[in-house]
Amino acid sequence: MADEPFSPQSFPYAVEVKAGQRYWWCACGQSSKQPFCDGSHAGSSFSPVEYVATESALVYFCGCKLSEGKPLCDGSHSQLS
């Protein structure tokens, strides 16, 4: 696995989250359960990023894996060609 994450898509994942629930965002981009971790990062330098929902709401998880605001989208995908 490379030192740079794989970008599975160039737009965010819209996910309905539930207050108090923990979510583990895939940082490597290799998970088959995007945007969440399935353990595909094993043996790499990547680790999933925990997100705890403070309220039940629609949130946008980064799909390009380049967001400075990981695990949430900050618009970094607009820089992709």
Order of alpha helices (4+ residues) and beta strands (2+ residues): beta-beta-beta-beta
